[in-house]
Amino acid sequence: MHLIDNLTGKLIRTFNGHKNKINSIAITPDSEYMVTGSEDSTAILWEVKSGRALEVMQHKYPVKSVGISPKTRHIVTSDGKASKWNMAGMMLFEYGGN
């Protein structure tokens, strides 16, 4: 995945980690962190400034949607089940689905 400067069109950073297409992206309002969900059944927490993958959250099925709370910094993902994670990649809660 590539981060491109909207004004200049220049490449700012490349994020390497997913092995299949990305379905969903969420970025904190301060642009410090980003979460991506992919067909490879992972969600990845990224540090935007460095492009470093901080945590990889494994799922049973492709991750169709992700979100991140700007205040609590909790991550939510859905692969048919809704899951809540902390910033260390530990699942806190899982609900419903497959």
C-alpha positions as CSV (number, residue, x, y, z in Angstrom):
1,M,0.0,0.0,0.0
2,H,1.3,3.5,-0.8
3,L,0.8,6.8,0.9
4,I,0.7,9.6,-1.7
5,D,0.9,13.4,-1.1
6,N,-2.5,14.7,-2.2
7,L,-1.0,18.0,-3.5
8,T,2.1,16.8,-5.3
9,G,1.3,13.2,-6.2
10,K,4.6,12.1,-4.8
11,L,5.1,8.9,-2.9
12,I,5.5,9.5,0.8
13,R,5.7,6.0,2.2
14,T,5.1,2.4,1.3
15,F,3.4,0.0,3.8
16,N,4.4,-3.7,3.3
17,G,2.6,-6.4,5.2
18,H,-0.6,-7.7,3.6
19,K,-0.5,-10.6,1.2
20,N,-3.9,-9.8,-0.5
21,K,-6.1,-6.8,-1.3
22,I,-7.0,-4.3,1.4
23,N,-10.7,-4.0,2.1
24,S,-10.8,-1.3,4.8
25,I,-8.6,1.5,6.2
26,A,-9.0,3.6,9.3
27,I,-6.7,6.4,10.5
28,T,-6.7,8.3,13.8
29,P,-7.5,12.0,13.6
30,D,-3.9,12.9,14.5
31,S,-2.7,10.6,11.6
32,E,-0.4,8.9,14.0
33,Y,-1.9,5.4,13.5
34,M,-3.6,3.5,10.8
35,V,-5.4,0.1,10.8
36,T,-6.0,-1.9,7.6
37,G,-8.1,-5.0,7.0
38,S,-7.4,-7.4,4.2
39,E,-8.5,-10.5,2.2
40,D,-5.5,-12.2,3.8
41,S,-7.5,-12.5,7.0
42,T,-5.4,-10.0,8.9
43,A,-5.7,-6.5,10.3
44,I,-2.6,-4.6,10.7
45,L,-1.9,-1.6,13.1
46,W,0.6,0.8,11.5
47,E,2.6,3.7,12.7
48,V,2.0,6.1,9.9
49,K,5.2,8.2,10.3
50,S,7.6,5.3,10.0
51,G,5.5,2.9,8.0
52,R,6.2,0.2,10.5
53,A,3.7,-2.6,11.2
54,L,3.1,-2.5,15.0
55,E,0.7,-5.4,15.4
56,V,-0.8,-8.0,13.1
57,M,-4.2,-9.3,14.2
58,Q,-5.1,-12.7,12.8
59,H,-8.7,-13.5,11.8
60,K,-10.4,-16.7,10.7
61,Y,-11.9,-15.0,7.6
62,P,-11.1,-12.0,5.4
63,V,-11.3,-8.7,7.3
64,K,-14.0,-6.6,5.7
65,S,-14.0,-3.5,7.9
66,V,-11.8,-1.8,10.5
67,G,-12.1,1.2,12.8
68,I,-10.0,2.8,15.5
69,S,-11.2,4.9,18.4
70,P,-9.4,8.3,18.6
71,K,-9.9,8.6,22.4
72,T,-9.4,5.0,23.7
73,R,-7.3,3.8,20.8
74,H,-9.2,0.6,20.7
75,I,-9.4,-1.2,17.3
76,V,-12.5,-2.8,15.9
77,T,-12.5,-5.4,13.1
78,S,-15.1,-7.5,11.3
79,D,-14.5,-10.8,9.5
80,G,-18.1,-11.8,10.0
81,K,-17.6,-11.5,13.7
82,A,-17.1,-8.1,15.4
83,S,-13.8,-8.0,17.4
84,K,-12.4,-5.3,19.7
85,W,-8.6,-5.2,20.2
86,N,-6.2,-3.1,22.3
87,M,-3.2,-1.3,20.7
88,A,-1.0,-4.3,21.7
89,G,-3.0,-6.5,19.3
90,M,-4.8,-8.4,22.1
91,M,-8.4,-9.3,21.5
92,L,-10.6,-7.9,24.2
93,F,-14.0,-8.9,22.9
94,E,-15.6,-10.9,20.1
95,Y,-19.3,-10.9,19.1
96,G,-21.5,-13.0,16.8
97,G,-21.0,-14.0,13.2
98,N,-19.6,-17.1,11.6
